[in-house]
Amino acid sequence: MPGVTRGVVVTGASTGIGAAIVRHLAGRGFRVFGTVRRPEDEAALERAGVTAVRMDVTDTVSIARAREHVERALAGVPLCGLVNNAGIPAAGPLELFPLDALRRALEVNLIGAVAVTQAFLPRLKASRGRIVSFKTAIWSKVEAMDLGRYAGTPYQSVLDRFRRAALRGAEQGGSTAFRCGFPTVGSTG
Ligand SMILES: NC(=O)c1ccc[n+]([C@@H]2O[C@H](COP(=O)([O-])OP(=O)(O)OC[C@H]3O[C@@H](n4cnc5c(N)ncnc54)[C@H](OP(=O)(O)O)[C@@H]3O)[C@@H](O)[C@H]2O)c1
């Protein structure tokens, strides 16, 4: 792709915020890879100038395949960003909240984001790129009876700590990591 000097991977690009982010970045000259789970979601991305990559963040084989796809397509262009946007909501009254739903949310929102970050970290370190991970800050604002009060905060904390550790390892002389509004942002540069 002539003129493109930087690549970005955005997970969960089929709908919502992820779909908006990929279009925004594609309009600004990035080589954008948007991950989807269903083949029928690919065409809309391709029409918007976004390379669709199949990935389920809970499936390590699919993450590895997606990484290979991105590596091949980049062909030497640096990967400068990863947006961990894929996620599912999990909130409700604590007494009634099914544990299986909580396990699933942690698997997608926390373990999934860590797994995808691990997969792309070598490329991001090489380019001193950025990692943006969405957190469910809204959970900490809900009423005391809501599960978000109990489940959201530890989840955010763990994800933040992982991101900081990843960034520390990316630098010999210390890392720069900072929060930026709704998503948490970290820079390897
Ligand atoms: N909207 C809000 O008010 C809000 C508030 C707090 C946090 N957030 C967080 O912001 C992010 C985006 O929110 P949104 O409102 O745009 O949500 P959304 O429209 O439901 O989009 C979620 C995206 O994540 C994908 N996804 C879900 N499970 C996945 C999995 N196992 N593997 C790969 N992709 C998966 C979905 O793909 P499919 O289409 O295949 O399901 C979809 O592309 C989420 O992480 C959400 O938790 C949103």
The ligand as an ORCA input file, in Angstrom:
! r2SCAN-3c Opt
* xyz 0 1
  N     -20.101      1.311     24.972
  C     -19.872      1.603     26.259
  O     -20.566      2.400     26.891
  C     -18.691      0.984     26.948
  C     -18.492      1.285     28.291
  C     -17.385      0.724     28.940
  C     -16.525     -0.083     28.258
  N     -16.752     -0.376     26.955
  C     -15.805     -1.268     26.312
  O     -15.443     -0.712     25.051
  C     -15.260     -1.762     24.110
  C     -16.161     -1.543     22.878
  O     -17.497     -1.367     23.311
  P     -18.698     -1.291     22.261
  O     -19.815     -0.605     22.948
  O     -18.219     -0.762     20.960
  O     -19.073     -2.853     22.152
  P     -19.694     -3.721     20.931
  O     -20.383     -2.862     19.919
  O     -20.471     -4.824     21.579
  O     -18.388     -4.333     20.245
  C     -17.633     -5.282     20.890
  C     -16.663     -5.878     19.890
  O     -15.902     -6.890     20.583
  C     -15.964     -8.069     19.791
  N     -15.792     -9.279     20.585
  C     -16.577     -9.728     21.589
  N     -16.104    -10.899     22.036
  C     -14.998    -11.180     21.300
  C     -14.081    -12.260     21.268
  N     -14.181    -13.318     22.099
  N     -13.072    -12.222     20.373
  C     -12.949    -11.176     19.528
  N     -13.796    -10.149     19.480
  C     -14.815    -10.144     20.374
  C     -17.318     -8.019     19.124
  O     -17.318     -8.916     18.017
  P     -18.675     -9.667     17.521
  O     -19.420     -8.657     16.672
  O     -18.154    -10.843     16.763
  O     -19.439    -10.051     18.769
  C     -17.357     -6.561     18.711
  O     -16.603     -6.340     17.553
  C     -15.584     -3.064     24.835
  O     -14.385     -3.633     25.325
  C     -16.449     -2.603     25.986
  O     -16.376     -3.487     27.101
  C     -17.814      0.134     26.292
*
